[in-house]
Every structure is written in structure tokens, then in C-alpha cells.
Amino acid sequence: MIFTVAIDGPAAAGKGTIARAVADAFGFVHLDTGTLYRAVGLKAAETGLDAVDVAKALTATDLDRDDLRTPIAAQSASRVAVIPEVRDALLQFQRDFARRTGGAVLDGRDIGTVICPNADVKLYVTASDAVRAERRYQELAAKGMDVTLETVAKDLAVRDARDAARQAAPMVAADDALLLDTTKLSIDAAVAKAVAHIKTRIEQGRV
């Protein structure tokens, strides 16, 4: 079976958690596409190499770094993600992953609009700015990082603006995506909604 689930949305809305839960529920493979851009951004910043060259030469080892979830990595990712040539270099890798036999879940910011416009299911996961900032602050603080809620909120705002305004694959919801606003939803409730929606699509014979 080839079945593709595309999950998009801004940082700290819960899309990664939902994507992993959905993959587990259906036995699909999962790809957090943001890690590709985080790895490219960090490596380019550290080495001084051109981000396009880094993207073209990206390996699985580059994705094994333990610092890909840091604020620095997030900002680095957002900076290189606006470069069309970087996105082009990573495009085929993502599309090939999406068509793996057995089903695949990809989460990011342009999966349903650019990477997999024909995905069997599209979800757009969002939440209020305040809730997302609080979630990301708690996540980073739990890891022992020296951050403040104000700084985290500002970082998210900058990243949101950059991702939404970029000319290459801006962060927008696909017209046919199911909107999941997790502002007042528990993660279990959000996952349940996503799973129910996917089950309906599968039962409709779209595989």
C-alpha cells in the first residue's frame, strides 16, 4: 500500500507529535522534514559552505546530530529554507520518502502544497501564538536550556513571518487540508481527530 499523509503547520503547534502518533497508529514511516533544513542550516553556518552545496551533499549522518532541536538550529533552518535552490535540492528526497510502500507521514511547512500536493490526506495543525510560545518554552526549559518565554515568543514570531513570507514554498494551509487547531485540544484529542480522519479516507478506498 502506498498512502501519503501530509502534515503542515507552524512550530510548536503539535504537528510533529501528531505525525509520530499517526505513523505509529497505522504502521507508517515518518519524516520530520524540518530536520533536513535544520541539518543544512547548521552545517552551512559551521563550515561556511554554501547552503545549496550542503543540501546537495546531505547524508543520513547529518540528520543524526543531537542539536537539531535547539533554537539556533530552528533559526538556521528558517534562513536556508527561503533559498529556492536549497528546497529544490531536498525536494526529490522528500517525494521519494512519501511514496514508500507501506504508507508515509511527512510533517513540515509545505508538504501538502509543494512536496506532496496529491497526498491522500492533508492536515494543517495550528495553535495560538501564546500557546505555541508556552509549549516551546516548556520544551526547551525541560532540556535545561537557558531561555525565557519572551525570547522564545520573539523567535517564533520571527520564524513565522519568514516562513510565511518567503517566495519559495511559503507556509500556508492547502485548500483541501483538514484544519486542526490545538489551542484548546489535548494532544490525545488532536491525535484522535487526525486518526479518525485518516481512517475515513482509507475506508473510502483511496489506497
Summary of the structure (lengths in Angstrom):
residues: 207
radius of gyration: 16.5
end to end distance: 6.7
largest distance: 50.1
contacts: 685
relative contact order: 0.22
helix: 56%
strand: 12%
